[in-house]
C-alpha cells in the first residue's frame, strides 16, 4: 500500500498511519489471545481465524458483489432491508462482520441466501495493510457500504487509493465521538473525508460529519425503522402476554442490558416488589446484550433471592412463569418475542453511559419505552420517541445503592393502564412514521452510477 508516501494525505496523517500500522502489528498477538479467552464460553470464536488475516476463504470465490460491512448484531439487523433490496434486484452480497454474534445473526437472518450462494459471509480482516490488500484482491467488490460507525483507516484509505467506492451508510456520529476524532487533527478528519460519501441518519449526525470537512453528506434517515419484526416470534410473545394478562399480571422487559445495569435494575425491582403497590406483582424479563454474560447475570439474579428461571430451561409456555419474579432471557434472536409479551420496555445501555440500545424495535412492537439518561447513540430517535409520547425518560439520578428514580418511574407507569395503552399506540405510530430510509439510501447510491 502506498498511503505512507501519498502526498494527498499530508505529512502528519502519513506519520500517524505508519504508527497505527506498527501498533496493530505489535498488538496482533493480543487480538488472538482475546479470541482464545472468549472461546472459554463459545469455541466458535476460534473458527475462521485465517479470515481475520485476509486468507483462508473457501472456494468458489465470487467477485463483483456488493460489499456490506456490519460489525455486530445491531448493524447486521439494520442492514437487513438494504441487503434484501439488493438481492431482489439480482445482486450478490459480500457480508462481512467483526464479531461472532454479528456473524451468527447474519447466518440466522440469511441462512437460505447463504446456502444458495447469493450471500457470501466472512470476517473483515484485521486492519493491517497486507491483510486488507489480500481481502480486496480476493473479492474485488463493486462498491462497499459500511454500516453506522465503522471507519477502519487501512480499509478506508486503501479503497480510496484504488478507486473502490466506499460509503458510510445509516451513519451516526455522537458529539463525544466527533470530539474524539478532532483530537487526531487532520489525520482523524482525513479518515472520514476519504469515504466516497456519507449517508447520515439525522441532521445531528450530518452536521458533525460536515464539521470534519466531509463534503458529500446526505441525510437518509434510520434503516432500523425499516427492519421487519419476525411475525412468528411476535405472535408467540403476544400469546405469552395474553396468558399473563388473564392472571392480571404485567411484564416489563429490560432489553439489551449492559454490564453494571443489571445490578441497578434488580435493586429497583426488589424495591418495587417490596412496595406492595401491586395486588399481583409484575414480572421482570431481563435480557442481557451479550450472551457471554448470561451466566454472570444469572448469578446476580440468584444472589438477590429472586425466584427466577432461564429462558433456555423452559419451552416458553407462559404458565411456567407462575410464581417467578424474574425471567432471564438467555436466548439469541428472540427479542421480538420478548417485546410481544411486554407491557413496558426498559431500554438497556441508557442507564449507564453506553449510549443506549435500539429503542426503535421495541416501538415497532407497540411497546412503551422507559429510557435512562444516556441515549446519544440514538439521539434523534430518542428525542422523537419522547416527543411523540412513545417513550419517557427517567427523572432523577440512578444510583446503584438506591435507584429510587427507576423504581418510581416503573411504578408510576405500571399502575397507569390508560397511559400504557396511549404510549403503545404512540409507539406504533412513531415507528411507522419514520420508515423509508432503505429507499432513500438506494436512491442516493443510484445517483452515484455505481452499477
N, C-alpha and C positions, 0 to 999 in steps of 0.2 A: 504494500500500500504506500501511496506517495503523500499522504496527508502531512507528514512531518517536514516535507520540502515544498508544499504547495503554498505559494505566497498569498493566495486569496484569503487564507485564514489568519494571517498576521503572525508575528514572531511569538508573542505570548501564548496564544492558543496552541501553536505548534509545540512549544515547550511543555505546556500543560498536558497536551495529548501524549507526548513521549513519557512524561512522568506517570500518566494514567496507565499506559501500557506496561510500564515497569512494575507498577503496583499490582496490576492484575496478575502478571506472571509470578510475582512474589507471593501473592495470596492464593494462587490457584490450588496448592495442596490443601489449604484450609477449606476451600469450597468442597472438596471431596470428603474431607473429614466431617464436614457438616452434613453431607448426604448420608454418610455412614452412621452418624449419630441419629439422624432422623429415621434411618432404616430399622432402629430398635422397635419402632411402633408399626412401621409398614415397609416390608422388604422391597416393595415396588420402587422406593427411592433409588435403589441401585440398578434398576432397569434402564436400558438405553443410555448408558454412560457415554459411549462414543459420540452420540449425537450432541452432547454438551460441548464437544470439542470440534464439531463440524464434520464428523465422519460416521461410518457405521450404518449408513442408510440401506435398508433392504431394497432389492430390485423388484419391479422396474421403477426407474426414476422418471417421473413426468415433469416436463419443463413447460414454461409459459402459463403457469397457473396464476391466479390472483392470490397474492400472499396476504394473509390476515394474521396479525400477531395479537394474541390475547393472553396476557401474562398469567392470570389465575382464574378463579371461579367467576367472580363478578364480571370481569371483562369478557369471558367466554360466553356467558349468558347474554350479555349486552350485544355481542356480535351476532347472535343467532338470527335476527331478522335480516341483517345485511348478508350473511352467508346464504340464507335461504333464497334471497332475491337473486344473487349471482348464480346459484345452482339452477334456479328456474329459467335463467337466460342461457343455460347450457354451458356455463363456465365451470372449470375445475378450480378447487381451492386448496392452497397450501396453508394449513392452520398450525401455527406454532405457539408454544407456551414456554413459561419458565418454571412453573410449579407442577408437582404431581397432581394436586387437586384440580388445577386447570385442565390438565390433560385428561383426567378422569371425567370431568364434566363434559368436555368436548366429545369424548367417546360415548358418553351416555346420551347426549343430545343427537349425535350424528352417526350412530352405530351402522345404520343401513347405508348411508352415503359413503362411509369409510370402507365398508366391505365391498361396495360397488366400484371403488376407485375414484369416485367423484371428489373426495376429500383425502388429502394426504396429511397426516398428523405427526409432527415431530417436535422436539425441543429446539428452541432458538439457542444456538451455541453461546457459550460464554464470550464476553465482548473482547476477544483477542484478535489481532489483525489476521493471523493465519487461519483461525477457526471460522471467522466471518467470511474471509475470502473463499474458502473451500465451500462453505454453505451456499454462497451466492452463485458460484460457478457450477455447483451441482444442480441447483433447481432453476436458475435463470427465470425468476418470476416476471410477469408482465409489469406489475407495479405492486407496491406494498402499502398496506393500511395498518398502522399501529394504533391500538386501542387506548384511549383515555390519557394516560400519563407516561407511557413508555417512551424513553428517549435515550437509547444506548449510543454513546458517542461514536464508537467504531462503526457500528451498523449505519448510523445516520450519515456520517461523513463519507463513508465508502460508497453508499448509494448515490450521494450527490456527485462524487468523483466519476463514477461510471455511467451517470445519466439515468439511473433507475429511479423513476418517480416514487417518492415515499411521502405518504400523508399521515398526519396525526388526526385521527377521526374520533368523534364523540369526546373531543379533547376537553380536559378540565385542568385548571391551574389555580390552586388556592393562593391566597395572599402570602401565606407563610412560604410556600414553595417558590413563588416569584421572587421573594426577598432572598431566598437561598441561592437561586440561580444568579441573581445580580451580584452576589458575593464573589462569584467567579469572574466577574467583569466581562470583558469581550469574549473570553472562552465560553462562558455559560450562555451568553446571548447568541453566539455563533452556532451553538448546537441546535437551537430551535429555528434559527434563520436558515439552516441547511435543509429543513423539510421543504418539499415541493409546495406544500400548503397545509394549513391547519384548519380543520372543521370543528369549531368550538361549540360546546353545549349552550352557553349563555353569554350575554353581553359582559357579565363579570369576567368570565374566562377570556373572552376575545380581547377585552381591554388590557388584561395582564400580558397576553401574548404580544399585543401591539406595543406595549411598553418595553418589551425586549427587542424591539426592532423588526418583528416579523411583519412582512407586508401582505402576504396572501392569507388572510384570515376571514373565514366565513362562519356565520352563526347558523347552525343547522338543527339545534335542539338536542334532546337527550334520547338516545336509542333505547334506553331502559323502559321508556313508556311504550315502546312497540313490541317488547318481549312478551309472547303469549304465556299464560299460566297453563300448566298441564291440567287439562279438564278432568282427567280421571282422579288425580291426586286432590284437586279442589273439591270434587264431588265426595271423595272419601272423607275429607275434612268436614264437609257440611253434614254428613251422616253422624260423625262424632259429635259435632255441635248440637245436632238435633237431639241426641240422646242425653247429652249434658243438660240441655235446656228443659228436657222433660223432667229432670230432677231438680229444676230451678238452680242449676249450677253454671257459673260463668267461667270462662277460660281466658287467661292472659298468657300470651306468648312473649317471652323475652328473646328476641330474634337476633342471631348472629352476634352474640356477646363476645367480648374480648377479655383478655387476661386482666384481672382486678375488678371487673364489673360484676362478676357473679357474686362476689362477697357482699357488695353493696346491695344487690338485688335480693339476695337471700336474707340479709338482715332486715331490709324493709318488708319483705314478705312475712317474716316471723312477727314483726311488729303489727302488720296488718291483720294477721290471723288472731293475735292476742288482743286486738282492739275490741273483739266481739261485736263488730259493726254489722256482721252478716249472719242471718239465720242459718244459711247454708254456705260455708266458706268456699270461695272461688278456688280454682285450680291453676297452678303455675306450670307452664311448659317452658323449660329452659333449654335453649338451642345454641350451644357454643359455635363460634365461627369456624374454628379449626378442629378437625377430627382428632388430631393428635392430643388434644386437651380433654377429650371425653372422659378418660379415666380420672384425671385430676379433678374435673368438675364433679364427677360422681362422688369422689371422696369429700369434696366440700359440702355437697348436699347431705351426705350421710353424717358428717360431723355436726351439722346444725340440729340433727334429731328429727328432721322431717321424714314422714313416710313417703317414699318415692319409688319409682320404677323406671328402668331404662326402656326406651322405645325398642331397642334391639332384643329385649327379652319378652316382648309380647306381640301378639298377632295384630294389634291395632284395634281390638274390639273395645269400644268405649266403656263397656261395663267393667272392664278390668281396671278402670281408674277409680272405682269406688273406694273410698277410704284413703286415697292418696292426697298428699299436699302438693307434690311436685312430680312432674314427668320430665325426665332428661331426654331431650331429642337428640340421641346419639345415632343419627342416620344421615346419609348424604342424599341430596336431591329431593327431599320431601318437604321443603319449605311451603309449597302451595297447599299441602295437606294441613300443616300447622296453621297457616293463615286461614284456610277454610273453616277451621274449628274455632278460631279465636274471636272473642268479643272485643279485645283490645290488644294492641301490639306495643310493647316497649322496645324501641329500636336500639340494638346494640351498637357499640362504637361511639355513641353520643354521650355516654355518662362520664367517660374519661377522654382525654384528648387524643382520640384516634381518628376523629373527623367524621364519624357516623357511617353506618352501613346503609344499604339500599332500602329506603322507605317507599319507593315507587311501587315495588312488587306487592307490598302489603296493602297499599291504597288500591291497586288494581283488583285485589281480592275483596275490597269493600271493608277493610279493617280500619277503625280509628287508630291513630298512631300517637304515642307519647314519646317525646324527644327530650334528650338531655341538652346540655349547653353546647356540645361540640358537634357541629354539623357542617364543617367547612368543606368536606368532600362533596356535599350535596347542598351547597349554599342556596342557590336559587330554588331548587326543588323543595327544600325545607321551608323557605320563606313563602313560596306559593302555596304549599300544603297548609301551612298555618293560616295564611290569609283567606284561603278557601273554606276553612272550617274542618278540613280533613285531619288536622294534627294539632296538638297542643304541646307547648314547651313547659317542662318542669320549672316552677318558680322557686328559687331558693338553692342553697349550697348543698351539694351531695357529699356528705361525709360518710366514711366507712363505718365509724363508730355509731353515728346517729343519723342515718339517712331519712330524716323526718320528711323532707320535702318530697321525696319519691313516694313514701308511704301515703302521705296526704293526697298527692296527685292521683295515685291509684284508687284510693278510697273514694275520692270525690267523683271520679268518672264511673267506677263500678256501681256506685249507689244511684246513678242518674241514668236510668234506662233510656229516657227520651233523648238525652244528649248523645248517647252512644248510637242510637238509631240515626240521629241527624248527622253525626260525623261519618257514619258508614255511607250514607247517601252522598255526602260531600266528597268522600274519598273516591268513590266510583266515578263521579262527575269530573273530578280533578284529573284522574289518570287518563280518562278518555279525551279530555280537552287538549292535553299536551302531546298526543300521538302525532306521528308524521315525520319523525326525524329520518327514517330509512329512505323515504322518497326524496327528501331534501338532500341527503348525502349523495344518493345515486345521481341526482340531477347535477349537483356541484362537481362530482367526479367526471360525469359525462362531458361537461364543458371543457375538460382538460384534454379531450381526444386521446384517451389512454388505450383504447382497444381498436 
